[in-house]
Amino acid sequence: MINQFRKYTPLNILLLSVTGLVLCLGVFMHLPRNLMPVFFEPAIANFTGKLSPENITPQANVLITLVLTIFQALLINRTVNRFNLVGRSSFLPALLYMTLASLFLPFLVLSPILICNFLSIWMLDKLFSIYRHAEIKPLMFDLGMIVALGSLVYFPFIVMLLLLWCSLIIFRPFNWREWLAAPIGFATVYFLLGVVYLWFDRMAEFYEIWLPLAYPFPTSVHIDIYDYLVLLPVIFILVLFFLSLRQNLFKSVVHIRKSFQLLFCMFMLAVVSFYLNADWSISHFLLAVPPIAICMTYYFNYATTRWFYESVYVLLVLTIIYFQFF
């Protein structure tokens, strides 16, 4: 499988779709009868109500999620190949994104986090490009607006504003105008939203939007033991990635090295932001899938012992399928 997806051929798009379908089969056995995701945070829901596709059956919900995930996989594949992050063009980023996006059952149904991953991939595409531009203030302004829009869909996405500053530290010399551009873009969206709330004389509800920022950071998180077990192959592959990165990092161009530093920052921010969601769910960690998928791609692209890396991937897939069905 890995060797096939190392090839940059359109056939892999079909194989990717088949892989995604196989990886979501288990969720059909565990679907709740009423599966109606809410797509917006209270910032928008206060006016629209809790929009939920009531006419979509649980089965259709999973199939729509599969289509969106395949589309996201192709988008992240395009970004990785465009910036040559792993050495050569392939469909490995798409395969590994699809695999990780099927890791837990909550990942396989519609959720605000799934929608936010479109914005995450879009942001990565823009952030990887700032190293090559002389003038990036308009770009940072746009990125600030993207973060704001994402936070209206899923509030914890707001932490990605810090990612924009991390990217400036990693890629650019200090320029205070660039640092201000991102929060100004972010504030522009919320300023316009505040005007709407003021127009309808509902400012008290506007202030309540920011309550999650006051949540205390939790000292413990309850995760089912089976969720820990399914993560073991992922952790093992990430260890292999770090060993591979250690061998090849200083042979890479500066942009590649800095890009992986940015991915690490994105992963950490995605993980620690879970406490901003009052209704905590493991689906939150879908935000961490894009950076992990790119890192795992790096390992599988440079791995040389075919029987070993193919076995590692098969182990990951079998673990996912086993815990979906059992």
N, C-alpha and C positions, 0 to 999 in steps of 0.2 A: 504493500500500500504506500509506504513512504517513498519507495523508489519510483513508483508511478507518478506520485504528485510532485516529485522533483522535476518532472518534465513540464515545460510550459506549452501545454497542448489543450485545445478546446474540449477534448474528450473528458478532461478532468472536471469540467463544470457538471457534466452528467454524473460522473462518479461521485462528486461532492454532494449532489442532490440525493443520490441513493444512500450515501453514508449518513446524511442527515436524517433521512426517513427511517433507517434502521435504528439510529440512536434515539429516536423519539417514540419507538414502538411501545416501550415499557410504560410510558405515561398514559396510554389509552386504558391500561388496566387499573389505574389509580385516580381517574378523573373524578372530582367532586361533581355532584349533580348540578349545582349552581355555581358556575365559574364566570363571574362578571367582574373583570378588572376595572379599576378606576384609573383614568388616564391623566388627570390633572390634580395638582396640589390645590389647597384652599384658595390660593391667590387668584386662580381662575375659576375654580369650582364655586366660589361664593356668588358668581354671576350666572354661570352656566348650569349649576347643579353638578352632581357627581356623574359625569357622562360615563355611561357603561353600555356596551353593546349587548343589550338584553336579548336580541334576536339571534345572536351567534351561539350555536351549540358548543359544548365543550370540545367536541371533536374538531369542529371548524376552528375553534380557538387555537388548538395545537397546530393545525395545518397552516394557519395564517402566521403563527409564530415561526414555523419552519421556513416559510417563504421569506419572511423578514430576516431571519438569521442567515439564510443562504445569501441574501443580498448584502448583508453586513460583511459576511465572510469574503465576498468578492471585492467589496470596497476596501477592506483592510489589506487584501492581497494586492490590490492596485497601488495602495500607498507604500507598502513595503518594497514592492518591485520598482516603483518610481524613484525612490530614494536609495535603492540598492543597499538596504540595511543588512541583508544576510548573504551578500556575495554574488548571487545570480538570480535571475527571474525564475519563478516556479509557482506552483499552486499550494505549496506547503503552508503558507500563512492562512489560506482559506480553510484547508483541512483541519488545522489545529484550532483555529477559531471555532469552527463548527463542532469539533470534539469537545472543547472546553465549555461551549455554550450549551452542551447537553449533559454536563456533569451532574447536576442535581435536578430533580423533578420540577421544582419551582422555576428553574430557568426555561422550561419548555412550554410555558404558557404566557399569554400576553401580560405585560406589566409596564409601568412607567420606566423602569430601568432599561428594558429592552429598547424603548424609544430613545432614551438618553444615549445609548451606545452609538446610535447614528451620529449624534453630536460629538461624542468622544472620538470617533474615527475621523470625523471632519476636522476636529481640533488638532489631532495628531498630524494630519496632512498639512495643515497650516503651520504648526509649530516646527515641524522638521524643515520647513522652508525658510524660517527667519534667519538662519545662518548665512543664507546666500543673498539676502537683500540689504541694501544700504539704508533704505527708509522703511521702517516697519510700524510707525505710529498708527497709520490707518488699519494695518493688520491687527495690531493689538487691541484697537478700539472694537473691531469686528469680533475678535475672540471674546472680549468682555461681554458683548451682547449675546454671543452664543451661550456663554456660561449662564447669563441671566435667564435666557429662554429655557435652558435645561433645568434650572432651579424651579421654574414655574410648572414643569412637568414632574420633577422629583427633587424635592428641596435639598437633600444632601449633595446634589450635584454642585451646589454653591462652592464647595471646597476646591473645585477645579479653578477657581479664581487664583488660588495660591499656586497652582500649576503654571499659570501664565508668568508669575514672577519667578518661579523656579527656572522656567525656560530662559528668561532674560539673564539670570545668574549664570546659567550653563553656557548659553550661546553668545551673549553680547557683553561688551563693556558697559559700564554703568552710564545710563542716560536717563535723567529723572523724567523727561517728557515721555519716554517709552513706558516707564513704570506707571505714570499717571493715566496713560491712554486706556489701559485695560479696565481699571475701576471706573473711569468716566463712561466707557461703553456699557459696563454693567449697570451703573447708576442711571443711565439714560432710559433703559427698559423699565426699571422700577419707578423712575420719576413719572414716566408716561402712565404706568399702572396706577401710581398714587393719584394722578390727576383724575383718572376714571373713578377711583374710590371717593375722592373729594367731590366730584361732580354729583355722585349719588348719595353724598353725605353719609359715608360708611367708613370713615377714617379709623374708627376703633378696630374694625376687622382688618384693615391694612396693617395696623401695628401688630396684630396677633400673628401675622405671617412670620414674624421674626422670632417667635417664641422658641422654636427648636434650637436656636443659638444659645439659649440659656439652659439647655438640658445638661445635667451633670454627666461627666464621662463615666460609663459603667466600669466597674471593677471586675466583672465576670460576664461571660457570654455562654448561654446554654446552646450547645450544638449536639445533635444526636450522634451517638457513637458510630453509626454507619456512615455519616457524613465525614467523620475523621478517616475512616477506612478508605473511602473512595478518593480521598485526597493523597493517599500514600504514593500512588504512581506519579501523580503530578509533582509532588515534592521530590521524588527520585529523579524525574526528568529535569527539574530545575537545578538540582545538584549537578547533574551532568552538564547542563547549560553553563553553570558558573565555571566548571573545570575547563570546558571548551573556550569560554570567553577569556579565561585567564591565559590560555595558550595563544590566542589569536588577537587579543585586544590591542596590543601595542604594534601589531602588524597592520592594523586597520587605519584608515584615514581619520582625521580628527573629528569630522562630522559624525561618523559612525559611533565613535566612543562617546561623544556628547549625547547622541540620540539614545543610547542605552541608559545613560544617567537620567535622562528625562523620563524614560519608561519606568525606571525604578521609582522616581518621585510620584509618577501617576499611580503606580500600584499602591504605594504607601498611603496616598491621599484617599484612594478608593476604599481601602480597608478601614482606615480610622474614621471615616465619615459615617459609619453605620449608626453611630449614636444620635445623629441628627434626625433619625426617623423614629417617631414614637411607636409606630406599628412595625417593630423590627421583624425582618424576614431574611432568610438566607439568600433570597433572590437579589438582595442588595449587592452581593459580591459578584454579580454579573458585570458590574462596573470594572472589576479587575481583570476581566477576560482579555480585552485587547492587548494590554502590555504583556501579560503572561503568554499569550499566543505567539507574539513576536519573539519573545525570548526562547520559547520552545522551538520555534522555527529555526533559530540560529543553531541550536544544537543539532537538530535533525539534518540541517543542510550541510554541516561540517563533519558529521559522524561518518566513519569510514568502514566499520565492521557491519556489514549488511544484516547478518543474522541477528546481531545484538540489537541494533536500533529498530529493526522490524518487530522483534519480540517485545521490546519495551512498549512500542505503540499498541501492539495487539493486547498486551497486558492492560494498558489503560482503557482500551475499548471494552474488553471483556469485564473489567471491574465496573465500568459504567452500566453496562447491560445487566450484569448480575444484580446490582443493587437497585436497578429499576424494577426488575421482575420479582426480586425476593426481599 
